[in-house]
C-alpha cells in the first residue's frame, strides 16, 4: 500500500512539473508573439514623433527624439544627421558653427543666427541651431537645399516624412477598398485601410504580389498589388556615385591620365599664388583632351598647414579655387600638396572643396603621399592618384 501511495505521489509531481513547464512555455510564446513577432509588435514609439525616410520608419534608429517648435520648424540632432545624411558633419568650436556637406553642397550655420551659408551664398532660415540636453539640434526643415530632400510634418499622425529627391518615387491610385497590413501576409495585423480613389506612394513588390506603400499621412505598410492602378513615375532613381577611380602615379607624372571611354586627361592649367598658368600648346588639343587643373602648394609649402587648420582660411582658399574653376573651361582638378602635416585639416579641405566643384560638373582628384591615406578619400573624391 505504501509503495502504491509513493507511486501516485511521484505521478502527481511529474504532472505538476509538466503543467508548470507547459504554462511557462505558453507564456513565453505569447510574449514573443506580442513583443517580437512581425505584424504583432506593439508600437513603442506612439508617444514620440516618428521619422519616416522614403520607405522606412527610422524612429527606432534615432539617438535623440525629433523636436518641432512653435514655428513648426523640425529639428533633428547633429548625431542623427550624421547617421542619416552627412557622416562628415562637425561642430567648429572656434567659430561656434556647424559645417555640413552633401554631394554638391557645403553649408555652415552659425549658432544663434537665422541664416546659413550654402556654397558661399547666404540663405535666410526660419530658426537657428539650438541645444537640448546639451545636444546640438539642426533645423532640418530649413536645410532641404543642402541635402536635396523634401521635409514635412504631419501633425495628426505625429510623423516627420523626409523624401530623398535622388531616390525614385512612384504614385498609384487605390482601385478598391483594402486593408493595409503591417507585414506582407494575410495574417499580419491591419494598420489602416484605403478607399477607392486614394493616392499612395509605391515602393517594391514582393514575390507573392504584395506591394509596399506609404499613405499621404506617412503610414507604411503592404497591400496586394492588384488593388492599385494608374501607377505613375514621379521621379527616377539618380545614379549613385561610386568609389573613386584609381590612377597610377606613372600616368600622372607623364601628364597623361587614361581613365574611361578612352579619354585622356591632361593638366593644362596650374593654380598657385601667382594666379593661373596656361599651357597654350596643350590647350590647342582641347578637342582630344579634357582640361584639368593641377593645384599645388609648391610656392606656399610653409603656409599650407596653417591655411588648412582654420575653417575661414580653408574656406577662403576653396572660394578662390572655385572662382578660378568656374571662370575657366575646366573639367577637373588634381590636388597635389606637399609637406602637409595637418591631415585632419587636409581631409576637411577635400570634404569641403569637392561638393563645390561637383555642383558645376568638375571632378576632383587627389595625389596620395606617405601621409595621405587612400581609404579616407575613396568615397569623397572622383579619382585617386597613387
MOBELRA-V212863 format. One record per residue. RES is the residue in one letter. SS is DSSP state (alpha for helix, beta for strand, coil for the rest). PSI is psi in radians with two decimals (none if undefined). Layout:
res:RES ss:SS psi:PSI
res:RES ss:SS psi:PSI
This chain:
res:X ss:coil psi:-0.77
res:X ss:alpha psi:-0.66
res:X ss:alpha psi:-0.74
res:X ss:alpha psi:-0.76
res:X ss:alpha psi:-0.74
res:X ss:alpha psi:-0.69
res:X ss:alpha psi:-0.74
res:X ss:alpha psi:-0.67
res:X ss:alpha psi:-0.75
res:X ss:alpha psi:-0.73
res:X ss:alpha psi:-0.76
res:X ss:alpha psi:-0.70
res:X ss:alpha psi:-0.75
res:X ss:alpha psi:-0.76
res:X ss:alpha psi:-0.72
res:X ss:alpha psi:-0.82
res:X ss:alpha psi:-0.74
res:X ss:alpha psi:-0.77
res:X ss:alpha psi:-0.69
res:X ss:alpha psi:-0.80
res:X ss:alpha psi:-0.80
res:X ss:alpha psi:-0.73
res:X ss:alpha psi:-0.77
res:X ss:alpha psi:-0.79
res:X ss:alpha psi:-0.71
res:X ss:alpha psi:-0.74
res:X ss:alpha psi:-0.71
res:X ss:alpha psi:-0.76
res:X ss:alpha psi:-0.77
res:X ss:alpha psi:-0.75
res:X ss:alpha psi:-0.72
res:X ss:alpha psi:-0.74
res:X ss:alpha psi:-0.78
res:X ss:alpha psi:-0.73
res:X ss:alpha psi:-0.42
res:X ss:coil psi:-0.77
res:X ss:coil psi:2.26
res:X ss:coil psi:2.38
res:X ss:coil psi:-0.28
res:X ss:coil psi:0.10
res:X ss:coil psi:2.32
res:X ss:coil psi:2.57
res:X ss:coil psi:1.75
res:X ss:coil psi:-0.20
res:X ss:coil psi:0.41
res:X ss:coil psi:-0.36
res:X ss:coil psi:0.10
res:X ss:coil psi:2.83
res:X ss:coil psi:2.18
res:X ss:beta psi:2.58
res:X ss:beta psi:2.09
res:X ss:beta psi:2.10
res:X ss:beta psi:1.97
res:X ss:coil psi:-1.85
res:X ss:coil psi:0.43
res:X ss:beta psi:2.41
res:X ss:beta psi:1.98
res:X ss:coil psi:0.08
res:X ss:alpha psi:-0.76
res:X ss:alpha psi:-0.42
res:X ss:alpha psi:-0.12
res:X ss:coil psi:2.45
res:X ss:coil psi:-0.52
res:X ss:coil psi:2.64
res:X ss:coil psi:2.58
res:X ss:coil psi:2.57
res:X ss:beta psi:2.36
res:X ss:beta psi:2.17
res:X ss:coil psi:-3.02
res:X ss:coil psi:-0.33
res:X ss:coil psi:0.08
res:X ss:coil psi:0.38
res:X ss:coil psi:2.27
res:X ss:beta psi:2.20
res:X ss:beta psi:2.38
res:X ss:beta psi:2.48
res:X ss:beta psi:2.68
res:X ss:alpha psi:-0.71
res:X ss:alpha psi:-0.69
res:X ss:alpha psi:-0.60
res:X ss:alpha psi:-0.70
res:X ss:alpha psi:-0.72
res:X ss:alpha psi:-0.52
res:X ss:alpha psi:-0.76
res:X ss:coil psi:-0.52
res:X ss:coil psi:1.75
res:X ss:coil psi:-0.27
res:X ss:coil psi:0.15
res:X ss:coil psi:2.50
res:X ss:beta psi:2.76
res:X ss:beta psi:2.17
res:X ss:beta psi:1.79
res:X ss:coil psi:-0.70
res:X ss:coil psi:-0.73
res:X ss:coil psi:0.14
res:X ss:coil psi:0.94
res:X ss:beta psi:2.74
res:X ss:beta psi:2.36
res:X ss:beta psi:2.11
res:X ss:beta psi:2.65
res:X ss:beta psi:2.78
res:X ss:coil psi:-2.88
res:X ss:coil psi:-0.62
res:X ss:coil psi:0.19
res:X ss:coil psi:2.53
res:X ss:beta psi:2.17
res:X ss:beta psi:2.48
res:X ss:beta psi:2.39
res:X ss:beta psi:2.03
res:X ss:beta psi:2.36
res:X ss:coil psi:2.46
res:X ss:coil psi:0.20
res:X ss:coil psi:2.39
res:X ss:coil psi:0.97
res:X ss:beta psi:2.77
res:X ss:beta psi:2.77
res:X ss:beta psi:2.16
res:X ss:beta psi:2.02
res:X ss:coil psi:0.81
res:X ss:coil psi:0.24
res:X ss:beta psi:2.42
res:X ss:beta psi:2.37
res:X ss:beta psi:2.23
res:X ss:beta psi:2.45
res:X ss:coil psi:2.81
res:X ss:coil psi:-0.71
res:X ss:coil psi:2.86
res:X ss:coil psi:3.11
res:X ss:coil psi:2.51
res:X ss:beta psi:2.92
res:X ss:beta psi:2.36
res:X ss:beta psi:2.11
res:X ss:coil psi:0.73
res:X ss:coil psi:0.24
res:X ss:beta psi:2.38
res:X ss:beta psi:2.31
res:X ss:beta psi:2.43
res:X ss:beta psi:2.50
res:X ss:beta psi:1.46
res:X ss:alpha psi:-0.52
res:X ss:alpha psi:-0.27
res:X ss:alpha psi:0.02
res:X ss:coil psi:0.42
res:X ss:alpha psi:-0.69
res:X ss:alpha psi:-0.50
res:X ss:alpha psi:-0.87
res:X ss:alpha psi:0.05
res:X ss:coil psi:0.98
res:X ss:beta psi:2.86
res:X ss:beta psi:2.20
res:X ss:beta psi:2.33
res:X ss:beta psi:2.65
res:X ss:beta psi:2.16
res:X ss:beta psi:1.80
res:X ss:alpha psi:-0.76
res:X ss:alpha psi:-0.38
res:X ss:alpha psi:-0.04
res:X ss:coil psi:0.83
res:X ss:beta psi:2.46
res:X ss:beta psi:2.21
res:X ss:beta psi:2.20
res:X ss:beta psi:2.13
res:X ss:beta psi:2.20
res:X ss:beta psi:2.06
res:X ss:coil psi:-0.08
res:X ss:coil psi:-0.05
res:X ss:coil psi:2.51
res:X ss:coil psi:2.69
res:X ss:beta psi:2.35
res:X ss:beta psi:2.41
res:X ss:beta psi:2.76
res:X ss:beta psi:2.86
res:X ss:beta psi:2.37
res:X ss:beta psi:2.22
res:X ss:coil psi:-0.43
res:X ss:coil psi:2.79
res:X ss:coil psi:2.33
res:X ss:beta psi:2.70
res:X ss:beta psi:2.62
res:X ss:beta psi:2.22
res:X ss:beta psi:2.59
res:X ss:coil psi:-0.67
res:X ss:coil psi:2.78
res:X ss:coil psi:1.18
res:X ss:coil psi:2.69
res:X ss:coil psi:-0.58
res:X ss:coil psi:-0.11
res:X ss:coil psi:2.68
res:X ss:coil psi:2.68
res:X ss:beta psi:2.33
res:X ss:beta psi:0.14
res:X ss:beta psi:-3.13
res:X ss:beta psi:2.78
res:X ss:beta psi:2.50
res:X ss:coil psi:2.72
res:X ss:coil psi:2.38
res:X ss:coil psi:-0.24
res:X ss:coil psi:2.54
res:X ss:beta psi:2.38
res:X ss:beta psi:2.81
res:X ss:beta psi:2.45
res:X ss:beta psi:2.57
res:X ss:beta psi:-2.28
res:X ss:beta psi:2.80
res:X ss:beta psi:2.34
res:X ss:coil psi:2.97
res:X ss:coil psi:-0.36
res:X ss:coil psi:0.26
res:X ss:coil psi:0.21
res:X ss:beta psi:2.44
res:X ss:beta psi:2.24
res:X ss:beta psi:2.35
res:X ss:beta psi:2.86
res:X ss:beta psi:2.22
res:X ss:coil psi:3.03
res:X ss:coil psi:-0.46
res:X ss:coil psi:0.14
res:X ss:coil psi:0.14
res:X ss:coil psi:2.18
res:X ss:beta psi:2.32
res:X ss:beta psi:-2.80
res:X ss:beta psi:2.47
res:X ss:beta psi:2.84
res:X ss:beta psi:2.35
res:X ss:alpha psi:-0.51
res:X ss:alpha psi:-0.04
res:X ss:alpha psi:0.00
res:X ss:beta psi:2.60
res:X ss:beta psi:3.03
res:X ss:beta psi:0.80
res:X ss:beta psi:2.42
res:X ss:beta psi:2.28
res:X ss:beta psi:1.95
res:X ss:beta psi:-0.67
res:X ss:beta psi:2.67
res:X ss:coil psi:2.74
res:X ss:coil psi:2.31
res:X ss:coil psi:2.49
res:X ss:coil psi:2.25
res:X ss:coil psi:2.47
res:X ss:coil psi:2.30
res:X ss:coil psi:-2.88
res:X ss:coil psi:2.80
res:X ss:coil psi:2.51
res:X ss:beta psi:2.35
res:X ss:beta psi:2.38
res:X ss:beta psi:2.44
res:X ss:coil psi:2.62
res:X ss:alpha psi:-0.60
res:X ss:alpha psi:-0.76
res:X ss:alpha psi:-0.73
res:X ss:alpha psi:-0.80
res:X ss:alpha psi:-0.42
res:X ss:coil psi:0.11
res:X ss:coil psi:0.50
res:X ss:coil psi:1.84
res:X ss:beta psi:1.90
res:X ss:beta psi:2.04
res:X ss:coil psi:-1.86
res:X ss:coil psi:2.84
res:X ss:coil psi:0.55
res:X ss:coil psi:0.54
res:X ss:coil psi:2.20
res:X ss:beta psi:2.34
res:X ss:beta psi:2.17
res:X ss:beta psi:2.35
res:X ss:beta psi:1.88
res:X ss:beta psi:-0.10
res:X ss:beta psi:2.72
res:X ss:beta psi:2.20
res:X ss:beta psi:2.30
res:X ss:beta psi:-2.95
res:X ss:coil psi:-0.33
res:X ss:coil psi:-0.09
res:X ss:beta psi:-2.50
res:X ss:beta psi:2.20
res:X ss:beta psi:2.40
res:X ss:beta psi:2.29
res:X ss:coil psi:1.72
res:X ss:alpha psi:-0.58
res:X ss:alpha psi:-0.75
res:X ss:alpha psi:-0.56
res:X ss:alpha psi:-0.51
res:X ss:coil psi:-0.39
res:X ss:coil psi:0.38
res:X ss:coil psi:-0.60
res:X ss:coil psi:-0.33
res:X ss:coil psi:-0.29
res:X ss:beta psi:2.52
res:X ss:beta psi:2.64
res:X ss:beta psi:2.07
res:X ss:beta psi:2.71
res:X ss:beta psi:2.35
res:X ss:beta psi:2.10
res:X ss:beta psi:1.86
res:X ss:beta psi:2.91
res:X ss:coil psi:0.53
res:X ss:coil psi:-0.64
res:X ss:coil psi:-0.51
res:X ss:coil psi:0.81
res:X ss:alpha psi:-0.74
res:X ss:alpha psi:-0.35
res:X ss:alpha psi:-0.24
res:X ss:alpha psi:-0.67
res:X ss:alpha psi:-0.64
res:X ss:alpha psi:-0.73
res:X ss:alpha psi:-0.77
res:X ss:alpha psi:-0.39
res:X ss:alpha psi:-0.60
res:X ss:coil psi:2.37
res:X ss:alpha psi:-0.77
res:X ss:alpha psi:-0.74
res:X ss:alpha psi:-0.60
res:X ss:alpha psi:-0.80
res:X ss:alpha psi:-0.61
res:X ss:alpha psi:-0.75
res:X ss:alpha psi:-0.73
res:X ss:alpha psi:-0.75
res:X ss:alpha psi:-0.71
res:X ss:alpha psi:-0.74
res:X ss:alpha psi:-0.81
res:X ss:alpha psi:-0.74
res:X ss:alpha psi:-0.76
res:X ss:alpha psi:-0.76
res:X ss:alpha psi:-0.79
res:X ss:alpha psi:-0.64
res:X ss:alpha psi:-0.24
res:X ss:coil psi:2.90
res:X ss:coil psi:1.39
res:X ss:coil psi:2.40
res:X ss:coil psi:-0.40
res:X ss:beta psi:2.87
res:X ss:beta psi:2.67
res:X ss:beta psi:2.06
res:X ss:beta psi:1.98
res:X ss:beta psi:1.48
res:X ss:coil psi:2.40
res:X ss:coil psi:2.68
res:X ss:coil psi:0.78
res:X ss:coil psi:1.94
res:X ss:coil psi:-0.57
res:X ss:coil psi:1.52
res:X ss:alpha psi:-0.53
res:X ss:alpha psi:-0.75
res:X ss:alpha psi:-0.66
res:X ss:alpha psi:-0.78
res:X ss:alpha psi:-0.77
res:X ss:alpha psi:-0.67
res:X ss:alpha psi:-0.80
res:X ss:alpha psi:-0.71
res:X ss:alpha psi:-0.70
res:X ss:alpha psi:-0.37
res:X ss:alpha psi:-0.77
res:X ss:alpha psi:-0.81
res:X ss:alpha psi:-0.62
res:X ss:alpha psi:-0.72
res:X ss:alpha psi:-0.64
res:X ss:alpha psi:-0.54
res:X ss:coil psi:-0.55
res:X ss:coil psi:0.30
res:X ss:coil psi:0.42
res:X ss:coil psi:2.23
res:X ss:beta psi:2.68
res:X ss:beta psi:2.33
res:X ss:beta psi:2.66
res:X ss:beta psi:2.41
res:X ss:beta psi:2.16
res:X ss:coil psi:2.62
res:X ss:coil psi:-2.98
res:X ss:coil psi:-0.31
res:X ss:coil psi:-0.31
res:X ss:coil psi:2.06
res:X ss:coil psi:2.30
res:X ss:alpha psi:-0.75
res:X ss:alpha psi:-0.42
res:X ss:alpha psi:-0.37
res:X ss:alpha psi:-0.11
res:X ss:coil psi:-0.53
res:X ss:coil psi:0.21
res:X ss:coil psi:-0.90
res:X ss:coil psi:3.03
res:X ss:coil psi:-0.56
res:X ss:beta psi:2.55
res:X ss:beta psi:2.20
res:X ss:beta psi:2.08
res:X ss:coil psi:none
